[in-house]
Amino acid sequence: MLTLLEKVSLLQKAAVFREIRTESLGRVAAIAHETSFEPRHTLFRESENPDTLFYVLEGEVSEMQNGQERRKIGPHEVVGIMAVLAGNPYPASAVATQPVQALRIDQQDFYDIMAEDFEVTRGILKALVALATGGE
């Protein structure tokens, strides 16, 4: 089982969390729960409203749309962040393609932290803008 400090250190490796100060990221780490999936397990389905995002520790997840792979998500990447933030049906499914170890962050807990700690919200927004404009 990972300690809070280990979770913070791992989360800092994801582009979407990189801009969040360590103290604030500790709040996110506190709500992140370790989980695992076998190959072919569906984390969320296309056109559903996912209520969880996952930070991949080990393994690989494939994001699928209309039966076609859009992208692969591997260690130190997050799957489901856009779906959780949008709160709308997501146009893709996420399926484990090999055994996956991940940190699970539930939507409502994440929303609560974003509401309580503007540094988390600001960091997420900065990261999303950088990703949308071609940076990392």
C-alpha positions, 0 to 999 in steps of 0.5 A: 500500500502506498503512503500519502507521500508516495502518492503525491510523488507519483501524481506529480508525474502526470501532466494534468497534476504537474502544476499543482503545489505539493501541499494541495496535491496532498489533498488529491492524494488523500482521496486516491485509492489503489485499485487493480484491473484484469485485461479486458476490464472496462473502466467506463463505457462510451456515452456514459457519464464516468464518475471516476478518473484513474491514474495508471501506475502500471499496465495499459488502458486503451481509450476506444471510440466506435470500436477503434482505439483512440489512444493508449494510456500508460504509467503516469498518465490519467484516464477519465479526467476530461469525462469527470470534469465535463460531467457529460456522456464521454465519447469513448470507453476505457478498457484495460489491455493488460493488468493495471494497477491504478489510483482511483479518484472519485468525481465528487471527492475531486469536485469537493477538493477543487471547490475547497482549494483553488490551487488544485483548480488553477493547476488543473486548468493550467495543465489543460490549457497547456495540453490543448495548445500543444504543450505538455 
